[in-house]
Amino acid sequence: MNILMVLTSHDRLGDTGKKTGFWLEEFAAPYYVFLDAGATVTLASPQGGQPPLDPKSDEPDAQTEATRRFRADPRAQQALANTVRLAGVSADGFDAVFYPGGHGPLWDLAGDADSIRLIESMLAAGKPVAAVCHAPGVLGRVKGPDGAPVVKGKRVTGFANSEEAAVGLTEVVPFLVEDMLVQNGGQYSKAGDWEPYVLTDGLLVTGQNPASSEPGAHALLALLKGRG
């Protein structure tokens, strides 16, 4: 079982002068779910190398069992520091792909041609695609074989407008994940702010927020087992 995880390479939080990137827990929790299930995990990003970490996700109040495990795991840290360039990745070598969130993907992966190509290729090959929190934003420009948005008519979720408002970034982000999914015809729904919420519809798995990253990884594994 080969699973690809795609992380952002973007580190600037709009014009705020602050840093962003990927959210540590949204990477670490799924990473260990996959490893513990016996999967081989490959990490990729648009620029390759070390993806930027959102500093807020490294603060004490954001730590979880998975992030602490990562901090004590030199092999995982080495893997993260050496992500492969997304342009060189083919869907052929993987059974599934998982996109962790953080605000970074809204700026780079959402419009990245290699990411769009990868997702379209995975889905066309009957392979599942998962994205949590802000990462469902990467689906906005992905089309199905009929040319329609891939989320059209699908039950999907992602970082809620109310959650973006709660962190004070509604006017900073290039687009709101909830609005984008609705505008592309997705059947958006959500749980309460910060509560775990994951939807699976066909080959798409989407999670609402950081609390949804681990259950999102389990949902992806369930899809893979169902196909096996």
C-alpha positions as CSV (number, residue, x, y, z in Angstrom):
1,M,0.0,0.0,0.0
2,N,1.7,3.2,-1.2
3,I,0.2,6.5,0.0
4,L,1.4,9.9,-1.2
5,M,1.1,12.9,1.1
6,V,1.2,16.4,-0.6
7,L,2.2,19.4,1.5
8,T,2.4,23.1,0.7
9,S,5.5,25.0,-0.1
10,H,3.9,28.4,0.6
11,D,5.0,30.3,3.7
12,R,3.5,33.8,3.6
13,L,0.2,34.6,5.2
14,G,-1.1,37.1,2.6
15,D,0.1,40.6,3.2
16,T,0.2,40.3,7.0
17,G,3.9,39.8,7.3
18,K,3.3,36.6,9.2
19,K,4.3,33.1,8.3
20,T,2.1,30.2,7.3
21,G,2.5,26.7,5.8
22,F,1.2,23.3,6.7
23,W,-0.5,22.5,10.0
24,L,1.7,20.0,12.0
25,E,-1.1,17.9,13.5
26,E,-2.8,17.5,10.1
27,F,0.4,16.0,8.8
28,A,1.6,14.0,11.8
29,A,-1.7,12.3,12.7
30,P,-2.4,10.9,9.2
31,Y,1.3,10.1,8.7
32,Y,1.3,7.7,11.7
33,V,-2.1,6.3,10.9
34,F,-0.7,5.2,7.5
35,L,2.6,4.0,8.8
36,D,0.9,2.0,11.6
37,A,-1.3,0.4,9.0
38,G,1.8,-0.9,7.1
39,A,1.7,1.7,4.3
40,T,4.7,3.1,2.5
41,V,4.4,6.9,2.7
42,T,6.0,9.3,0.2
43,L,6.0,13.0,0.9
44,A,5.9,15.6,-1.9
45,S,5.6,19.4,-2.2
46,P,5.6,21.8,-5.1
47,Q,9.2,23.0,-4.5
48,G,10.5,19.8,-2.8
49,G,12.7,19.8,0.2
50,Q,11.5,21.1,3.6
51,P,7.9,22.4,3.5
52,P,7.2,25.4,5.7
53,L,5.5,24.7,9.0
54,D,2.8,27.1,10.2
55,P,4.4,28.4,13.5
56,K,1.0,28.5,15.2
57,S,0.7,24.7,14.8
58,D,4.0,24.3,16.7
59,E,2.8,26.2,19.8
60,P,2.3,24.3,23.0
61,D,-1.5,24.4,22.9
62,A,-1.6,22.8,19.4
63,Q,0.3,19.7,20.4
64,T,-1.2,16.2,20.3
65,E,0.0,12.7,20.8
66,A,0.9,12.6,17.1
67,T,2.9,15.8,17.0
68,R,4.9,14.7,20.1
69,R,5.6,11.4,18.4
70,F,6.8,13.3,15.3
71,R,9.1,15.5,17.4
72,A,10.7,12.3,18.9
73,D,11.1,10.6,15.5
74,P,14.3,11.5,13.6
75,R,13.3,9.3,10.6
76,A,10.0,11.2,10.1
77,Q,11.8,14.5,10.4
78,Q,14.3,13.5,7.8
79,A,11.5,12.4,5.5
80,L,9.7,15.7,5.9
81,A,12.9,17.7,5.2
82,N,13.4,15.9,1.9
83,T,10.0,15.9,0.2
84,V,10.1,15.1,-3.5
85,R,9.1,17.7,-6.1
86,L,5.5,17.3,-7.1
87,A,6.2,17.8,-10.8
88,G,8.1,14.5,-10.8
89,V,5.3,12.5,-9.1
90,S,3.0,10.2,-11.1
91,A,-0.3,8.8,-10.0
92,D,0.8,5.4,-11.3
93,G,3.0,4.7,-8.2
94,F,0.4,5.3,-5.6
95,D,-2.8,3.8,-4.2
96,A,-4.1,7.0,-2.7
97,V,-3.2,10.6,-2.0
98,F,-3.7,12.7,1.2
99,Y,-3.5,16.5,1.4
100,P,-2.9,18.0,4.9
101,G,-4.1,21.5,5.5
102,G,-2.8,24.7,7.0
103,H,-3.4,27.9,5.1
104,G,-0.5,27.5,2.8
105,P,-2.3,25.2,0.2
106,L,-4.8,28.1,-0.5
107,W,-2.0,30.0,-2.2
108,D,0.0,27.4,-4.0
109,L,-1.6,23.9,-4.3
110,A,-5.1,25.3,-5.1
111,G,-3.8,26.5,-8.5
112,D,-0.8,24.2,-8.9
113,A,-1.0,22.5,-12.3
114,D,0.9,19.4,-11.1
115,S,-1.4,19.0,-8.2
116,I,-4.5,19.3,-10.4
117,R,-3.1,16.8,-12.9
118,L,-2.2,14.4,-10.1
119,I,-5.7,14.5,-8.5
120,E,-7.4,14.1,-11.9
121,S,-5.2,11.2,-12.7
122,M,-5.8,9.5,-9.4
123,L,-9.5,9.8,-9.6
124,A,-9.6,8.7,-13.3
125,A,-7.7,5.6,-12.2
126,G,-10.2,4.8,-9.4
127,K,-7.8,5.8,-6.6
128,P,-9.1,7.8,-3.6
129,V,-8.1,11.4,-2.8
130,A,-8.3,12.8,0.7
131,A,-8.0,16.4,1.9
132,V,-8.6,18.0,5.4
133,C,-9.2,21.5,6.8
134,H,-8.0,24.0,4.2
135,A,-6.7,21.3,1.9
136,P,-10.1,20.7,0.2
137,G,-9.2,24.0,-1.4
138,V,-6.9,22.0,-3.7
139,L,-10.1,20.6,-5.4
140,G,-11.4,23.9,-6.7
141,R,-9.9,23.7,-10.2
142,V,-10.0,19.9,-10.5
143,K,-12.3,18.7,-13.2
144,G,-14.0,15.3,-13.8
145,P,-14.0,13.5,-17.2
146,D,-17.1,15.5,-18.2
147,G,-15.3,18.8,-17.6
148,A,-17.5,19.7,-14.5
149,P,-15.9,20.5,-11.2
150,V,-15.0,17.3,-9.4
151,V,-16.9,18.3,-6.3
152,K,-20.1,19.0,-8.1
153,G,-22.9,17.0,-6.6
154,K,-20.5,15.5,-4.0
155,R,-21.0,15.5,-0.3
156,V,-18.0,17.5,0.9
157,T,-16.7,19.5,3.8
158,G,-13.7,21.7,4.7
159,F,-12.7,24.6,6.9
160,A,-15.9,26.4,7.7
161,N,-16.4,30.1,7.2
162,S,-17.2,30.4,10.9
163,E,-13.9,28.8,11.7
164,E,-12.0,31.1,9.4
165,A,-13.8,34.0,11.1
166,A,-12.8,32.7,14.5
167,V,-9.1,32.8,13.6
168,G,-9.5,36.3,12.1
169,L,-8.4,35.5,8.6
170,T,-11.5,35.8,6.5
171,E,-10.1,39.0,4.8
172,V,-6.6,37.5,4.5
173,V,-7.1,34.2,2.7
174,P,-7.4,34.2,-1.2
175,F,-10.7,32.4,-0.9
176,L,-12.9,30.7,1.7
177,V,-12.9,26.9,1.4
178,E,-16.6,26.6,2.3
179,D,-17.6,29.2,-0.3
180,M,-15.5,27.6,-3.0
181,L,-16.9,24.2,-2.5
182,V,-20.5,25.5,-2.6
183,Q,-19.7,27.7,-5.7
184,N,-18.4,24.6,-7.5
185,G,-21.6,22.6,-6.8
186,G,-20.5,20.7,-3.8
187,Q,-23.1,19.6,-1.2
188,Y,-21.3,21.2,1.7
189,S,-22.0,20.4,5.3
190,K,-20.2,20.8,8.6
191,A,-20.2,20.0,12.3
192,G,-19.7,22.5,15.0
193,D,-16.6,24.6,14.9
194,W,-13.4,22.5,15.7
195,E,-15.4,19.3,16.0
196,P,-14.2,16.3,14.0
197,Y,-16.2,15.8,10.8
198,V,-15.4,13.7,7.8
199,L,-17.3,12.8,4.6
200,T,-16.7,10.1,2.1
201,D,-18.4,10.4,-1.3
202,G,-17.2,8.1,-4.0
203,L,-13.4,8.4,-4.1
204,L,-13.3,11.8,-2.3
205,V,-12.6,12.0,1.5
206,T,-12.8,15.5,3.0
207,G,-12.4,16.6,6.6
208,Q,-13.5,19.9,8.2
209,N,-10.7,21.0,10.5
210,P,-7.5,19.8,12.4
211,A,-9.6,17.5,14.6
212,S,-10.7,15.7,11.4
213,S,-7.2,14.8,10.2
214,E,-6.9,11.4,12.0
215,P,-10.5,10.3,11.2
216,G,-9.9,11.4,7.6
217,A,-6.9,9.2,7.4
218,H,-8.9,6.2,8.7
219,A,-11.6,7.0,6.2
220,L,-9.0,6.9,3.4
221,L,-7.7,3.5,4.6
222,A,-11.3,2.2,4.8
223,L,-11.7,3.1,1.1
224,L,-8.5,1.3,0.2
225,K,-9.5,-1.8,2.1
226,G,-12.9,-1.7,0.4
227,R,-11.2,-1.8,-3.0
228,G,-8.7,-4.4,-2.0
